[in-house]
Amino acid sequence: MAMGKGKLSKTFIWILMGLLIVGLAGFGATSLTGNARSVATVGEEEVTTDAYLRNLRREINAFAAQTGRAVPMSEAQMLGLDRQVLAQLITARGLDHEAARIGLSVGDDVVAEQLLQVPSFQGADGSFNREAYSFALRNQGLSEAEFEEQLRDDTARTILQSALIAGNTLPDTYIDTLLAYTGETRDFTWARLTGSNLQTGLPEPSDADLQAYYDDNIANYTLPELRDITYAWITPAMIVDTVEVDEDALRAAYDERSDEFNLPERRLVERLVFSTEDAASEAAARLNETFTFEDLVAERGLDLADVDMGDVTRDTLGDAAEGVFAAETGDVVGPLPSSLGPALYRVNAVLDAQSTSFEDARPALRGELALDRARRVIETLAQTIDDELA
């Protein structure tokens, strides 16, 4: 009797364990790491957490620029900005999924052409600037590969949207041509012929006939002069892992590029210059909810591009630095001094200082220096081989 109760208790325990495992699986207990990579999935396309946070941050910053004040996350959720961003991303991924399903994409040439047309990636001469490209992507938290893939998806998505909105249909001529090609047939009559069907045998060619045929088709019996070549192919990438880069060289490279790895606090600023202090003060007094900074710029016959200073540091602004850097996003301050006269400044965005430590920059520096040294090793090796061959 005691043995029967023991077996019954064990069976009951195993049943409870099975129910517990099933229940935990239903609540996602099969993934206890908590490392969520996506917030939504459309087909095989994912809305990644990085993309969602990046777009949400951009939307909140844009709303803050409109209102002229900081917008906390709680208020953004109350306004529905988080749901709006998620809906936009889900719509975009839906179009990406459909584009992938029908095999719609664009090539590298199209992506490169679009990169060359982005104003923020251009230098002072209007041509593509690699440093400006890297700087802009670093501010957005994107790598070059991620941005170019995003640009490729955006272009394919735009093509698909244009087709859906326009409601494009195939021309009747195109449809008729396809149907005619698919449905057309051929009728033919054939007969098999063999040597026995010939009245006479094949004629035997004479030496003169053979010589004439040979002369007429001399290219078929002639080969150009040839050479057997043995060569060795080596690139810096092949030997980069064997190249040693000492710590002092890495430190020196980091110190040399300190301005690149350690960026000071900056502001995106627009500046409207006046001839006198009184004129600037009068313009500042006229600013209100109905008469904006844009109205002041238009009143002077200018565009916003004419007064845009881009991102500036304290050193760039000189005596106006304290007033501008004390302002919040959307504020118009002044009159403050400038090299052209008294001016009003509008702050469009606040860019925090960025500092990359030596340890964080070390992998990138090591890769660049190793490739450079690998090139020098190959040059030395090539000279040695040339000497030995000589």
C-alpha positions in Angstrom: 0.0 0.0 0.0 2.9 2.4 0.9 4.6 1.5 -2.4 1.4 2.4 -4.3 1.1 5.8 -2.6 4.8 6.5 -3.5 4.3 5.7 -7.2 1.1 7.9 -7.2 3.0 10.8 -5.6 5.8 10.6 -8.2 3.3 10.5 -11.0 1.5 13.5 -9.6 4.7 15.5 -9.3 5.7 14.7 -12.9 2.3 15.9 -14.1 2.7 19.2 -12.2 6.2 19.6 -13.6 4.9 19.1 -17.2 2.1 21.7 -16.7 4.6 24.1 -15.2 6.9 23.8 -18.3 4.0 24.3 -20.7 2.8 27.3 -18.8 6.3 28.9 -18.7 6.7 28.2 -22.5 3.4 30.1 -23.1 4.7 33.1 -21.2 8.0 33.1 -23.1 10.1 31.3 -20.6 12.0 29.7 -23.4 14.0 32.9 -23.8 15.1 34.1 -20.4 18.0 36.2 -21.6 15.9 39.4 -21.9 17.9 40.5 -24.9 15.1 41.6 -27.2 16.4 42.5 -30.6 13.1 43.6 -32.2 9.9 45.2 -31.2 7.8 43.9 -34.2 8.1 41.6 -37.2 6.4 42.0 -40.6 7.0 38.8 -42.6 10.7 38.2 -42.5 11.5 42.0 -41.8 12.1 43.1 -38.2 11.6 46.4 -36.5 14.8 46.4 -34.4 15.0 48.0 -31.0 17.9 50.2 -32.2 15.9 51.5 -35.2 12.8 52.1 -33.0 14.8 54.0 -30.3 16.7 56.0 -32.9 13.5 57.1 -34.7 11.7 57.7 -31.4 14.5 59.9 -30.2 14.5 61.8 -33.6 10.7 62.4 -33.3 10.9 63.6 -29.7 13.8 66.0 -30.6 11.8 67.4 -33.5 8.8 67.9 -31.3 11.0 69.5 -28.7 12.4 71.9 -31.3 8.8 72.9 -32.3 7.7 73.5 -28.8 11.0 75.1 -27.6 11.3 72.9 -24.5 12.5 69.5 -23.4 9.9 66.7 -23.8 10.2 63.8 -21.3 9.4 60.3 -22.3 6.2 60.2 -20.2 4.8 63.2 -22.2 5.9 61.6 -25.5 3.9 58.5 -24.6 0.9 60.5 -23.6 1.0 62.3 -26.9 1.2 59.0 -28.7 4.7 59.7 -30.3 5.9 56.2 -29.5 2.9 54.6 -31.2 3.2 56.9 -34.1 6.9 56.0 -34.6 6.1 52.2 -34.3 3.3 52.5 -36.8 5.6 54.3 -39.3 8.3 51.6 -38.9 5.8 48.8 -39.3 4.4 50.3 -42.5 8.0 50.7 -43.8 8.9 47.1 -42.9 5.7 45.9 -44.6 6.8 47.7 -47.8 10.3 46.2 -47.4 8.9 42.7 -47.0 6.8 43.1 -50.2 9.8 44.6 -52.1 11.9 41.6 -51.0 9.1 39.2 -52.0 8.9 40.5 -55.5 12.7 40.9 -55.8 12.7 44.7 -55.9 16.0 46.3 -55.0 18.6 48.9 -56.3 22.3 48.5 -57.1 25.4 49.9 -55.6 25.6 52.6 -58.4 22.2 54.0 -57.3 23.2 54.1 -53.6 26.5 55.8 -54.5 24.7 58.4 -56.6 22.3 59.2 -53.8 25.2 59.5 -51.2 26.9 62.1 -53.5 23.7 64.2 -53.5 23.3 64.5 -49.7 24.3 68.1 -48.7 25.5 67.2 -45.3 28.0 64.8 -46.8 29.6 67.5 -49.0 32.6 69.6 -48.3 33.0 73.3 -48.9 33.7 72.7 -52.6 30.4 70.9 -53.0 32.0 67.4 -53.6 31.6 64.3 -51.4 33.6 64.6 -48.2 34.5 61.3 -46.4 35.1 63.0 -43.1 31.7 64.8 -43.2 30.1 61.5 -44.1 31.6 59.7 -41.1 30.9 62.6 -38.8 27.2 62.7 -39.7 26.7 59.0 -39.3 28.6 59.0 -36.0 26.2 61.6 -34.6 23.3 59.4 -35.6 24.8 56.3 -34.1 25.0 54.5 -37.4 27.8 52.6 -39.2 28.4 53.2 -42.9 27.1 49.7 -43.8 23.9 50.2 -41.8 23.3 53.6 -43.4 23.9 52.4 -46.9 21.7 49.4 -46.4 19.0 51.7 -45.0 19.4 54.0 -48.0 19.0 51.0 -50.3 15.8 49.9 -48.5 14.4 53.4 -48.6 15.0 53.7 -52.4 13.3 50.3 -53.1 10.5 51.3 -50.8 10.0 54.6 -52.6 9.8 52.8 -55.9 7.2 50.4 -54.6 5.2 53.2 -53.0 5.2 55.2 -56.2 3.9 52.2 -58.1 1.1 51.6 -55.6 0.0 55.2 -55.4 0.1 55.7 -59.2 -1.8 52.4 -59.7 0.4 51.5 -62.7 -1.0 48.9 -65.1 0.7 47.1 -68.0 0.0 48.5 -71.4 -2.3 46.4 -73.7 0.5 46.1 -76.3 2.8 44.6 -73.7 0.2 42.1 -72.5 -0.8 41.1 -76.1 2.9 40.5 -76.9 3.4 38.3 -73.9 0.3 36.3 -74.6 1.2 35.9 -78.3 4.7 34.7 -77.4 3.4 32.3 -74.8 0.6 30.8 -77.0 2.2 30.7 -80.4 3.1 27.3 -82.0 5.2 26.1 -84.9 4.2 23.5 -87.6 7.0 21.7 -89.5 7.6 18.7 -91.6 10.9 16.7 -91.4 12.6 13.8 -93.0 15.7 11.8 -91.9 18.5 11.5 -94.6 21.4 9.1 -94.4 24.3 8.3 -96.7 22.3 5.6 -98.5 19.9 8.3 -99.7 22.7 10.0 -101.8 23.0 9.0 -105.4 26.8 9.3 -105.3 29.4 9.0 -102.5 31.2 12.0 -101.0 33.9 13.4 -103.4 37.5 13.0 -102.4 39.3 16.4 -102.2 42.5 16.9 -104.1 45.7 18.3 -102.7 44.9 21.6 -104.4 41.4 21.7 -102.7 43.0 21.0 -99.3 45.6 23.7 -99.8 43.0 26.2 -100.9 40.8 25.4 -97.9 43.8 25.7 -95.6 44.9 29.0 -97.0 41.3 30.4 -96.7 41.0 29.3 -93.0 44.6 29.8 -91.9 43.3 31.5 -88.6 41.8 28.1 -87.5 45.2 26.4 -87.8 47.4 29.2 -86.2 48.0 30.0 -82.6 49.6 33.3 -81.3 52.9 33.2 -79.5 52.4 32.3 -75.9 54.3 32.7 -72.6 53.9 30.7 -69.4 53.8 33.1 -66.4 54.2 32.4 -62.7 53.2 35.1 -60.3 52.6 35.6 -56.6 49.6 37.6 -55.4 49.7 39.1 -51.9 47.6 41.9 -50.4 47.8 43.8 -47.1 44.6 42.1 -45.9 46.3 38.7 -46.3 49.1 39.5 -43.8 47.5 42.1 -41.6 47.0 39.6 -38.8 50.7 38.8 -38.7 51.7 42.5 -38.4 52.6 43.7 -35.0 51.7 47.3 -33.9 53.4 48.5 -30.7 51.6 50.4 -28.0 53.6 53.6 -28.5 52.5 53.9 -32.1 48.9 53.4 -31.2 49.2 56.1 -28.5 50.9 58.5 -30.9 48.1 57.9 -33.5 45.4 58.5 -30.9 47.1 61.8 -29.7 47.5 63.0 -33.3 43.8 62.4 -34.0 42.6 63.7 -30.7 40.3 66.2 -32.3 38.5 63.4 -34.1 38.0 61.3 -31.0 37.2 64.1 -28.5 34.6 66.5 -29.8 33.6 69.6 -27.7 30.0 70.6 -26.9 28.4 72.2 -30.0 25.2 74.0 -31.1 23.4 74.1 -34.4 22.9 77.8 -34.8 21.4 80.3 -37.3 22.6 83.9 -37.2 20.8 87.0 -38.5 23.2 90.1 -38.6 22.0 93.7 -38.3 23.8 97.0 -39.1 23.2 98.5 -35.7 22.5 97.4 -32.1 19.2 99.3 -32.1 18.0 97.5 -35.3 18.9 94.2 -33.7 17.1 95.1 -30.4 14.0 96.3 -32.3 13.9 93.0 -34.3 14.2 90.9 -31.1 11.4 92.9 -29.5 9.1 92.1 -32.4 9.4 88.3 -32.0 6.3 86.6 -30.6 4.1 83.6 -31.3 2.8 85.1 -34.6 6.0 86.8 -35.8 8.9 84.3 -35.8 12.5 84.2 -36.6 11.7 82.9 -40.1 9.6 86.0 -40.7 12.6 88.2 -39.7 14.8 86.3 -42.2 12.2 86.5 -45.0 11.7 90.3 -44.2 15.4 90.8 -45.0 15.0 89.0 -48.3 17.0 86.0 -47.1 16.5 82.2 -46.8 17.3 80.1 -43.8 20.2 78.6 -45.7 21.7 82.1 -45.9 21.8 82.5 -42.1 22.7 78.8 -41.1 26.0 78.5 -39.4 25.8 74.7 -39.0 27.3 73.2 -35.9 29.6 75.6 -34.0 31.8 75.5 -30.9 32.4 78.1 -28.2 35.6 79.2 -30.0 33.8 79.7 -33.3 31.2 82.1 -31.7 33.8 84.3 -29.8 32.1 86.9 -27.5 28.6 85.5 -28.3 29.5 82.0 -27.0 28.2 82.4 -23.4 24.8 83.7 -24.5 24.3 81.1 -27.2 25.5 78.1 -25.2 23.2 79.2 -22.3 20.1 79.0 -24.6 17.9 76.0 -25.0 16.8 74.4 -28.3 14.5 76.8 -30.2 15.5 79.9 -28.2 16.4 83.2 -30.0 19.0 85.2 -28.1 20.6 88.6 -28.8 21.6 91.1 -29.8 25.0 89.5 -29.4 28.3 90.5 -31.1 29.6 88.8 -34.2 32.4 89.5 -36.7 29.9 91.1 -39.0 28.0 93.2 -36.4 25.3 92.8 -33.8 23.2 89.7 -34.5 20.3 87.5 -33.3 21.1 83.8 -32.8 18.6 80.9 -32.9 19.6 77.6 -31.4 18.3 74.7 -33.4 19.9 71.8 -31.5 22.3 71.0 -28.7 25.1 68.5 -29.5 26.7 67.1 -26.4 30.4 66.7 -26.2 31.7 63.3 -27.4 34.7 61.6 -26.0 36.2 58.3 -27.3 38.7 56.8 -24.9 42.0 55.3 -26.2 40.7 51.8 -25.3 37.5 52.3 -27.4 39.5 53.7 -30.3 42.3 51.2 -30.1 40.7 48.5 -32.4 40.1 51.0 -35.2 43.6 52.5 -34.8 45.2 49.1 -34.7 43.5 48.1 -38.0 44.6 51.2 -39.8 48.2 51.1 -38.6 48.4 47.3 -39.3 47.2 47.8 -42.9 49.7 50.6 -43.4 52.6 48.5 -42.1 51.4 45.5 -44.1 51.7 47.7 -47.3 55.2 48.6 -46.4 56.1 45.0 -45.7 54.8 44.0 -49.2 56.8 46.9 -50.8 60.0 45.6 -49.1 59.2 42.0 -50.0 58.6 43.0 -53.7 62.0 44.8 -53.8 63.7 41.7 -52.3 62.1 39.4 -54.9 63.0 41.8 -57.8 66.6 41.7 -56.6 66.6 37.9 -56.4 65.1 37.5 -59.8 67.7 39.9 -61.2 
